[in-house]
């Protein structure tokens, strides 16, 4: 297994959103992707906590860096529970999925 170290890039998400929300149509598009954004945020935070690079996670998952990059990016691909489970294990986490009753 690789001993690649992760050096996170600082990102002020609140400042990003404040600026982005000034663009026409951003709020609607962002709200439509809320769940996906939450999942991606959780993936990135877990990898950062583990101190791993995408290369290291890919090696632990038995896949490629580009596959991890696609998983961590917003796109048309929806990962399977199996893939999310392998990612969670690679970064030292357990995967939980919950259904919460609507109000």
C-alpha positions in Angstrom: 0.0 0.0 0.0 1.2 3.5 -0.8 2.2 6.0 1.9 1.0 9.0 -0.1 0.1 12.0 2.1 -2.8 14.3 1.6 -2.3 18.1 1.7 -5.8 19.6 1.7 -6.4 22.8 -0.1 -8.3 25.4 1.9 -11.8 26.0 0.7 -14.2 28.5 2.2 -17.5 27.0 1.2 -19.6 29.7 2.8 -17.8 32.4 0.8 -18.0 30.3 -2.4 -21.8 30.0 -1.9 -22.3 33.6 -1.1 -20.6 34.6 -4.4 -22.2 31.8 -6.4 -25.7 32.7 -5.2 -25.5 36.0 -7.0 -25.7 34.2 -10.3 -29.1 33.8 -11.9 -30.5 30.3 -11.5 -27.8 29.1 -9.1 -30.1 28.6 -6.1 -32.5 26.4 -8.0 -29.7 24.3 -9.5 -27.9 24.1 -6.2 -31.0 23.1 -4.3 -31.7 20.3 -6.9 -28.3 18.8 -6.1 -28.4 19.3 -2.4 -28.2 15.5 -1.5 -25.4 14.9 -4.0 -23.5 17.9 -2.6 -23.9 16.6 1.0 -22.6 13.1 0.0 -19.6 14.6 -1.8 -18.9 16.9 1.2 -18.9 13.8 3.5 -16.5 11.9 1.2 -14.1 14.8 1.0 -14.1 15.3 4.8 -13.6 11.6 5.5 -10.7 11.4 3.1 -9.1 14.6 4.6 -9.6 13.2 8.2 -7.8 10.0 7.0 -5.0 12.1 5.6 -5.2 10.3 2.2 -4.8 11.3 -1.4 -7.1 10.1 -4.1 -4.3 7.8 -5.3 -4.1 6.2 -1.8 -7.9 5.8 -1.6 -8.0 4.3 -5.1 -5.2 1.8 -4.1 -7.1 0.7 -1.0 -10.4 0.4 -3.0 -8.7 -1.6 -5.8 -9.6 1.0 -8.4 -8.1 4.0 -10.2 -7.5 7.6 -9.1 -9.8 8.8 -11.9 -12.6 6.6 -10.5 -12.2 8.2 -7.1 -12.1 11.6 -8.7 -15.4 10.9 -10.5 -16.9 9.6 -7.2 -15.9 12.8 -5.4 -17.1 15.1 -8.1 -20.5 16.2 -9.1 -21.6 14.6 -12.3 -24.1 12.3 -14.0 -22.8 9.2 -12.2 -24.6 8.0 -9.1 -22.4 5.5 -7.1 -23.7 2.2 -5.9 -23.9 1.4 -2.2 -21.1 -1.1 -2.7 -18.8 1.6 -4.1 -19.7 3.9 -1.2 -19.1 1.1 1.2 -15.6 0.4 -0.3 -14.8 4.1 -0.2 -15.9 4.3 3.5 -13.7 1.3 4.4 -10.7 2.8 2.5 -10.9 6.0 4.5 -11.5 4.2 7.8 -15.3 4.9 8.1 -18.5 2.9 8.3 -21.3 3.8 5.8 -24.7 4.6 7.2 -27.9 5.3 5.1 -30.9 6.7 6.8 -34.5 7.4 5.6 -35.9 10.3 7.5 -39.7 10.9 7.5 -40.8 14.0 5.7 -42.4 16.7 7.8 
